């Protein structure tokens, strides 16, 4: 499935039309739901810059590599299940004081 309205460079994911899987309040991304979209590649460290992000669902994709040491600090829900990560969550996950739901499994 294509990420409708996503742009390779620049663009505003909170502007009209909204980007597939992105939920915002004002100009802040609060929810990324990208479940089962056939995404490949790896997760970059830049994800930690999303300070307002509360929910991140990248489950049921083909994402590989390491899970970044630094994740968005205010996450309450994190779902990385059914991907191809090369490791478990880093120990820094223990410092995420707002995290309530954590899902991880590998294929």
DSSP file (Angstrom, degrees, kcal/mol; ACC not computed):
  #  RESIDUE AA STRUCTURE BP1 BP2  ACC     N-H-->O    O-->H-N    N-H-->O    O-->H-N    TCO  KAPPA ALPHA  PHI   PSI    X-CA   Y-CA   Z-CA
    1    1 A X              0   0    0      0, 0.0     2,-0.2     0, 0.0    36,-0.0   0.000 360.0 360.0 360.0 140.5    0.0    0.0    0.0
    2    2 A X        -     0   0    0      1,-0.1     2,-1.5     3,-0.0    36,-0.0  -0.548 360.0-118.1 -81.6 145.3    1.2    3.5   -0.8
    3    3 A X    >   -     0   0    0     -2,-0.2     3,-1.9     3,-0.0    -1,-0.1  -0.691  40.7-138.0 -82.3  91.6    1.7    6.1    1.9
    4    4 A X  T 3  S+     0   0    0     -2,-1.5    16,-2.3     1,-0.3     3,-0.1  -0.264  76.8   2.6 -61.3 131.9   -0.9    8.5    0.5
    5    5 A X  T 3  S+     0   0    0      1,-0.3    -1,-0.3    14,-0.2     2,-0.2   0.356  93.2 137.8  74.9  -1.6    0.2   12.2    0.5
    6    6 A X    <   -     0   0    0     -3,-1.9     2,-0.4    12,-0.1    -1,-0.3  -0.491  40.4-151.3 -72.8 144.5    3.6   11.4    2.0
    7    7 A X        -     0   0    0      3,-0.3     3,-0.1    -2,-0.2     6,-0.0  -0.916  16.5-137.9-117.9 144.4    6.5   13.3    0.4
    8    8 A X  S    S+     0   0    0     -2,-0.4     2,-0.4     1,-0.2    -1,-0.1   0.878  93.1  25.9 -66.9 -37.3   10.1   12.2    0.1
    9    9 A X  S    S-     0   0    0     -3,-0.1    -1,-0.2     0, 0.0     0, 0.0  -0.994 119.0 -28.7-133.3 136.7   11.4   15.6    1.1
   10   10 A X        +     0   0    0     -2,-0.4    -3,-0.3    -3,-0.1     2,-0.1  -0.043  69.7 129.5  55.7-157.5    9.8   18.4    3.2
   11   11 A X        -     0   0    0     -5,-0.1     2,-0.6     1,-0.1    -1,-0.1  -0.089  61.0 -93.8  93.3 160.7    6.1   18.8    3.4
   12   12 A X    >   -     0   0    0      1,-0.1     3,-1.6     4,-0.1     7,-0.1  -0.939  22.9-162.8-116.9 109.7    3.8   19.1    6.4
   13   13 A X  T 3  S+     0   0    0     -2,-0.6     6,-1.2     1,-0.3    -1,-0.1   0.658  92.6  52.5 -67.0 -13.7    2.3   15.8    7.6
   14   14 A X  T 3  S+     0   0    0      4,-0.1    -1,-0.3    13,-0.1     4,-0.1   0.462  93.0  92.8 -99.0  -3.1   -0.3   17.7    9.7
   15   15 A X  S <  S-     0   0    0     -3,-1.6     2,-0.3     2,-0.2     4,-0.1  -0.323  87.1 -51.7 -83.9 170.7   -1.5   19.9    6.8
   16   16 A X  S    S+     0   0    0      2,-0.1     2,-0.1    -2,-0.1    -1,-0.1  -0.675 123.0  39.4 -83.1 141.2   -4.4   19.1    4.4
   17   17 A X  S    S-     0   0    0     -2,-0.3    -2,-0.2     1,-0.1    -1,-0.1   0.690  98.8-130.0 -73.0 150.5   -4.7   16.6    3.0
   18   18 A X        -     0   0    0     -4,-0.1     2,-0.2    -2,-0.1    -4,-0.1  -0.313  21.5-110.2 -66.5 148.4   -3.4   14.5    6.0
   19   19 A X    >   -     0   0    0     -6,-1.2     3,-2.0    -4,-0.1   -14,-0.2  -0.516  44.5 -88.4 -76.6 145.5   -0.7   11.9    5.4
   20   20 A X  T 3  S+     0   0    0    -16,-2.3    -1,-0.1     1,-0.3     3,-0.1  -0.299 110.7   6.1 -53.8 128.0   -1.7    8.3    5.6
   21   21 A X  T 3  S+     0   0    0      1,-0.2    12,-2.9    11,-0.1     2,-0.5   0.466 100.9 119.5  80.0   2.1   -1.4    7.0    9.2
   22   22 A X  E <   -A   32   0A   0     -3,-2.0     2,-0.4    10,-0.2    10,-0.2  -0.882  38.5-174.9-107.6 128.3   -0.6   10.4   10.7
   23   23 A X  E     -A   31   0A   0      8,-2.6     7,-2.7    -2,-0.5     8,-1.7  -0.981  12.2-177.6-120.2 133.8   -2.7   12.0   13.4
   24   24 A X  E     -A   29   0A   0     -2,-0.4     2,-0.5     5,-0.3     5,-0.2  -0.856  29.5-149.8-126.9 158.6   -2.0   15.5   14.6
   25   25 A X  E >  S-A   28   0A   0      3,-2.3     3,-2.1    -2,-0.3     2,-0.3  -0.978  83.0 -42.5-121.7 115.5   -3.1   18.1   17.1
   26   26 A X  T 3  S-     0   0    0     -2,-0.5    -2,-0.0     1,-0.3     0, 0.0  -0.510 125.3 -25.8  62.2-125.0   -2.3   21.4   15.5
   27   27 A X  T 3  S+     0   0    0     -2,-0.3     2,-0.5    -3,-0.1    -1,-0.3   0.217 117.6 100.5-103.7  14.0    1.2   21.1   14.0
   28   28 A X  E <   -A   25   0A   0     -3,-2.1    -3,-2.3   -14,-0.1     2,-0.5  -0.878  69.2-134.2-106.0 128.4    2.3   18.3   16.4
   29   29 A X  E     +A   24   0A   0     -2,-0.5    -5,-0.3    -5,-0.2    23,-0.1  -0.672  31.7 165.8 -77.0 123.9    2.2   14.6   15.4
   30   30 A X  E     +     0   0A   0     -7,-2.7    24,-2.7    -2,-0.5    25,-1.8   0.602  61.4  32.3-112.7 -18.1    0.6   12.6   18.2
   31   31 A X  E     -Ab  23  55A   0     -8,-1.7    -8,-2.6    23,-0.2     2,-0.5  -0.979  51.0-174.3-147.5 127.3   -0.1    9.2   16.5
   32   32 A X  E     +Ab  22  56A   0     23,-2.6    25,-3.0    -2,-0.4     2,-0.7  -0.955   9.9 177.8-120.1 109.2    1.7    7.2   13.7
   33   33 A X  E     + b   0  57A   0    -12,-2.9    25,-0.2    -2,-0.5    23,-0.1  -0.863  17.2 151.1-115.3  96.3   -0.3    4.2   12.8
   34   34 A X    >   +     0   0    0     23,-3.0     3,-0.8    -2,-0.7     5,-0.3  -0.227  19.9 159.4-119.8  40.2    1.6    2.4    9.9
   35   35 A X  T 3   -     0   0    0      1,-0.2    25,-0.2     2,-0.1    26,-0.1  -0.440  65.4  -5.6 -68.3 130.3    0.5   -1.1   10.6
   36   36 A X  T 3  S+     0   0    0     23,-2.6    -1,-0.2    -2,-0.2    25,-0.2   0.791  83.8 131.6  61.9  35.1    0.7   -3.6    7.8
   37   37 A X  S <  S-     0   0    0     -3,-0.8    24,-0.1    22,-0.3    -1,-0.1   0.352  76.2-112.1 -99.6   5.5    1.8   -1.3    5.0
   38   38 A X        +     0   0    0     22,-0.6    23,-0.1     1,-0.2     2,-0.1   0.782  53.6 175.1  71.2  26.3    4.6   -3.4    3.7
   39   39 A X        -     0   0    0     -5,-0.3    23,-2.9    21,-0.1     2,-0.2  -0.397   6.4-172.9 -68.3 141.7    7.2   -0.9    4.9
   40   40 A X  E     +e   62   0B   0     21,-0.1     2,-0.3    -2,-0.1    23,-0.2  -0.753  37.4  52.7-126.1 174.2   10.9   -1.9    4.5
   41   41 A X  E    S-e   63   0B   0     21,-0.6    23,-3.4    -2,-0.2     2,-0.3  -0.680  83.1 -61.9 101.0-154.5   14.2   -0.5    5.6
   42   42 A X        -     0   0    0     -2,-0.3     2,-0.5    21,-0.2    23,-0.1  -0.813  42.4-102.7-130.6 169.8   15.3    0.6    9.1
   43   43 A X        -     0   0    0     23,-0.5     2,-0.1    21,-0.5    23,-0.1  -0.827  36.1-141.3 -96.9 129.3   14.2    3.1   11.7
   44   44 A X    >   -     0   0    0     -2,-0.5     3,-1.3     1,-0.1     4,-0.2  -0.461  20.9-115.5 -87.6 161.9   16.4    6.2   12.0
   45   45 A X  G >  S+     0   0    0      1,-0.3     3,-1.6     2,-0.1     4,-0.2   0.669 104.0  82.1 -68.0 -16.6   17.4    8.0   15.2
   46   46 A X  G >   +     0   0    0      1,-0.3     3,-2.4     2,-0.2    -1,-0.3   0.699  69.4  82.4 -63.9 -18.5   15.5   11.0   14.1
   47   47 A X  G X  S+     0   0    0     -3,-1.3     3,-1.8     1,-0.3    -1,-0.3   0.821  78.8  67.2 -54.7 -32.1   12.3    9.4   15.4
   48   48 A X  G <  S+     0   0    0     -3,-1.6    25,-0.5    22,-0.4    -1,-0.3   0.651  84.3  73.2 -66.3 -14.3   13.2   10.6   18.8
   49   49 A X  G <  S+     0   0    0     -3,-2.4     2,-1.9     1,-0.2    -1,-0.3   0.601  70.8  92.4 -74.7 -10.4   12.7   14.2   17.6
   50   50 A X    X   +     0   0    0     -3,-1.8     3,-1.2    -4,-0.2    24,-0.3  -0.556  51.9 168.7 -84.9  77.3    8.9   13.6   17.6
   51   51 A X  T 3  S+     0   0    0     -2,-1.9    -1,-0.2     1,-0.3    23,-0.2   0.730  71.3  49.3 -66.2 -26.1    8.4   14.9   21.2
   52   52 A X  T 3  S+     0   0    0     -3,-0.2    -1,-0.3   -23,-0.1     2,-0.2   0.511  80.1 121.3 -92.0  -5.6    4.6   15.0   21.0
   53   53 A X    <   +     0   0    0     -3,-1.2    21,-0.2     1,-0.2   -23,-0.2  -0.412  27.7 167.1 -65.9 125.4    4.2   11.5   19.7
   54   54 A X        +     0   0    0    -24,-2.7    22,-3.5     1,-0.3    23,-2.2   0.744  63.8  37.4-105.6 -37.0    2.1    9.3   22.0
   55   55 A X  E     +bc  31  77A   0    -25,-1.8   -23,-2.6    21,-0.2     2,-0.4  -0.976  57.5 178.5-127.5 130.8    1.3    6.2   19.9
   56   56 A X  E     +bc  32  78A   0     21,-2.0    23,-2.6    -2,-0.4     2,-0.5  -0.966   1.9 176.3-132.9 115.6    3.6    4.5   17.4
   57   57 A X  E     +bc  33  79A   0    -25,-3.0   -23,-3.0    -2,-0.4    23,-0.2  -0.928  18.3 150.8-123.8 105.4    2.5    1.4   15.5
   58   58 A X        +     0   0    0     21,-2.7     3,-0.3    -2,-0.5     5,-0.2   0.046  33.8 143.0-113.9  21.6    4.9    0.0   13.0
   59   59 A X        +     0   0    0     20,-0.4   -23,-2.6     1,-0.2   -22,-0.3  -0.149  53.1  24.5 -67.8 157.8    3.6   -3.6   13.4
   60   60 A X  S    S+     0   0    0     21,-2.2   -22,-0.6   -25,-0.2    -1,-0.2   0.892  94.2 110.4  57.1  48.3    3.3   -6.2   10.6
   61   61 A X  S    S-     0   0    0     21,-0.9    -1,-0.2    -3,-0.3   -21,-0.1  -0.540  78.4-106.1-126.2-164.6    5.8   -4.7    8.2
   62   62 A X  E     +e   40   0B   0    -23,-2.9   -21,-0.6    -2,-0.2     2,-0.3  -0.252  56.3 153.8-122.8  43.7    9.3   -5.8    7.0
   63   63 A X  E     -e   41   0B   0     -5,-0.2    21,-2.7   -23,-0.2   -21,-0.2  -0.571  20.4-175.0 -78.4 135.1   11.4   -3.3    9.0
   64   64 A X  E     +f   84   0C   0    -23,-3.4   -21,-0.5    -2,-0.3    21,-0.2  -0.569  32.3  47.6-120.9-179.2   14.9   -4.5    9.7
   65   65 A X  E    S-f   85   0C   0     19,-0.6    21,-2.8    -2,-0.2    22,-0.5  -0.394  91.2 -25.0  87.3-160.6   18.0   -3.5   11.6
   66   66 A X        -     0   0    0     19,-0.2     2,-0.5    20,-0.2   -23,-0.5  -0.577  56.0-117.3 -91.1 150.3   18.4   -2.2   15.2
   67   67 A X        -     0   0    0     21,-0.4    23,-0.1    -2,-0.2     4,-0.1  -0.773  47.6-104.5 -80.9 127.6   15.7   -0.5   17.2
   68   68 A X        -     0   0    0     -2,-0.5    22,-0.3     1,-0.1    -1,-0.1  -0.177  15.6-132.5 -57.3 144.2   17.1    3.0   18.0
   69   69 A X  S    S+     0   0    0      1,-0.2     2,-0.6    20,-0.1    -1,-0.1   0.879  97.1  53.9 -60.3 -39.5   18.5    3.6   21.4
   70   70 A X  S    S+     0   0    0     23,-0.0   -22,-0.4    22,-0.0     2,-0.2  -0.887  70.0 173.2-107.4 115.6   16.5    6.8   21.6
   71   71 A X        -     0   0    0     -2,-0.6   -23,-0.1   -23,-0.1   -26,-0.0  -0.685  53.0 -63.0-110.7 167.2   12.8    6.7   20.9
   72   72 A X    >   -     0   0    0     -2,-0.2     3,-1.3     1,-0.2   -24,-0.1  -0.312  51.0-139.6 -53.4 126.6   10.2    9.4   21.2
   73   73 A X  T 3  S+     0   0    0    -25,-0.5    25,-0.4     1,-0.3    -1,-0.2   0.679  91.9  50.6 -69.4 -20.4   10.3   10.3   25.0
   74   74 A X  T 3  S+     0   0    0    -24,-0.3    -1,-0.3   -21,-0.2    -2,-0.1   0.180  74.5 140.4-106.5  18.3    6.5   10.7   25.5
   75   75 A X    <   +     0   0    0     -3,-1.3   -20,-0.2     1,-0.2   -21,-0.2  -0.330  24.1 175.9 -61.5 138.9    5.2    7.5   24.0
   76   76 A X  S    S+     0   0    0    -22,-3.5    24,-2.7     1,-0.3    25,-2.2   0.602  74.3  35.6-109.7 -26.3    2.4    5.8   25.8
   77   77 A X  E     +cd  55 101A   0    -23,-2.2   -21,-2.0    23,-0.2     2,-0.4  -0.997  63.5 176.0-133.0 130.1    1.9    3.0   23.2
   78   78 A X  E     +cd  56 102A   0     23,-2.3    25,-2.5    -2,-0.4     2,-0.5  -0.979   1.8 178.6-138.3 122.1    4.6    1.3   21.1
   79   79 A X  E     +cd  57 103A   0    -23,-2.6   -21,-2.7    -2,-0.4   -20,-0.4  -0.932  19.6 150.7-130.3 108.8    4.0   -1.6   18.7
   80   80 A X        +     0   0    0     23,-2.7     3,-0.3    -2,-0.5    25,-0.2   0.141  32.2 144.2-114.2  14.3    6.9   -3.1   16.8
   81   81 A X        +     0   0    0     22,-0.3   -21,-2.2     1,-0.2   -20,-0.3  -0.145  57.6  20.9 -60.3 150.1    5.4   -6.6   16.5
   82   82 A X  S    S+     0   0    0     23,-0.6   -21,-0.9   -23,-0.2     2,-0.2   0.921  92.1 115.2  58.3  54.7    5.9   -8.8   13.4
   83   83 A X  B    S-g  106   0D   0     22,-0.9    24,-1.9    -3,-0.3    -1,-0.2  -0.628  73.2-107.2-128.5-168.0    9.0   -7.1   11.9
   84   84 A X  E     +f   64   0C   0    -21,-2.7   -19,-0.6    -2,-0.2    22,-0.1  -0.200  50.1 161.6-121.3  41.6   12.5   -8.3   11.2
   85   85 A X  E     -f   65   0C   0    -21,-0.2   -19,-0.2    -5,-0.2   -21,-0.1  -0.292  38.6-139.5 -64.1 148.4   14.5   -6.4   13.8
   86   86 A X  S    S+     0   0    0    -21,-2.8     2,-0.3     2,-0.1   -20,-0.2   0.452  80.3  19.2 -88.7  -1.5   18.0   -7.8   14.6
   87   87 A X  S    S-     0   0    0    -22,-0.5     3,-0.1     1,-0.0    -2,-0.1  -0.953  80.3-100.2-155.6 170.5   17.6   -7.2   18.4
   88   88 A X        -     0   0    0     -2,-0.3   -21,-0.4     1,-0.2    -2,-0.1  -0.132  66.1 -56.5 -81.6-173.1   15.2   -6.6   21.2
   89   89 A X        -     0   0    0      1,-0.1    -1,-0.2   -23,-0.1   -20,-0.1  -0.394  62.2-109.0 -65.5 144.1   14.4   -3.2   22.7
   90   90 A X    >   -     0   0    0    -22,-0.3     3,-2.1     1,-0.1     4,-0.2  -0.330  29.7-107.3 -69.3 158.7   17.4   -1.3   24.0
   91   91 A X  G >  S+     0   0    0      1,-0.3     3,-1.7     2,-0.2     4,-0.2   0.716 112.2  79.0 -61.4 -19.0   17.8   -0.9   27.8
   92   92 A X  G >  S+     0   0    0      1,-0.3     3,-1.8     2,-0.2    -1,-0.3   0.686  72.4  80.9 -62.7 -16.7   16.8    2.7   27.4
   93   93 A X  G X  S+     0   0    0     -3,-2.1     3,-1.6     1,-0.3    -1,-0.3   0.813  80.6  66.2 -58.9 -29.5   13.2    1.6   27.1
   94   94 A X  G <  S+     0   0    0     -3,-1.7    -1,-0.3     1,-0.3    -2,-0.2   0.722  94.2  58.8 -64.7 -21.0   13.1    1.3   30.9
   95   95 A X  G <  S+     0   0    0     -3,-1.8     2,-1.5    -4,-0.2    -1,-0.3   0.449  74.9 103.7 -89.1  -0.6   13.5    5.1   31.1
   96   96 A X    X   -     0   0    0     -3,-1.6     3,-1.1    -4,-0.2    -1,-0.1  -0.653  50.2-178.0 -84.7  91.3   10.4    5.8   29.1
   97   97 A X  T 3  S+     0   0    0     -2,-1.5    -1,-0.2     1,-0.3   -23,-0.1   0.629  74.4  51.5 -71.8 -15.6    8.2    6.8   32.1
   98   98 A X  T 3  S+     0   0    0    -25,-0.4    -1,-0.3   -23,-0.2     2,-0.2   0.571  78.3 118.8 -95.4 -10.3    5.0    7.3   30.1
   99   99 A X    <   +     0   0    0     -3,-1.1   -23,-0.2     1,-0.2   -22,-0.2  -0.383  24.7 159.9 -66.2 123.7    5.0    4.0   28.3
  100  100 A X        +     0   0    0    -24,-2.7     2,-0.4     1,-0.3   -23,-0.2   0.691  63.6  38.8-112.4 -32.5    1.9    1.9   29.1
  101  101 A X  E     +d   77   0A   0    -25,-2.2   -23,-2.3     2,-0.0     2,-0.4  -0.986  60.2 176.3-130.3 125.9    1.7   -0.6   26.3
  102  102 A X  E     -d   78   0A   0     -2,-0.4     2,-0.5   -25,-0.2   -23,-0.2  -0.990   2.2-178.9-132.8 123.0    4.6   -2.3   24.6
  103  103 A X  E     +d   79   0A   0    -25,-2.5   -23,-2.7    -2,-0.4     2,-0.3  -0.985  11.8 157.6-125.2 126.8    4.3   -5.0   21.9
  104  104 A X        +     0   0    0     -2,-0.5     2,-0.3   -24,-0.2   -23,-0.2  -0.973   3.6 142.3-149.1 132.0    7.3   -6.7   20.3
  105  105 A X        -     0   0    0     -2,-0.3   -22,-0.9   -25,-0.2   -23,-0.6  -0.950  32.0-135.3-157.3 158.6    7.8   -9.9   18.5
  106  106 A X  B      g   83   0D   0     -2,-0.3   -22,-0.2   -24,-0.2   -25,-0.1  -0.786 360.0 360.0-115.9 160.6    9.9  -11.0   15.6
  107  107 A X              0   0    0    -24,-1.9   -23,-0.1    -2,-0.3    -1,-0.1   0.396 360.0 360.0 -99.9 360.0    9.1  -13.1   12.5
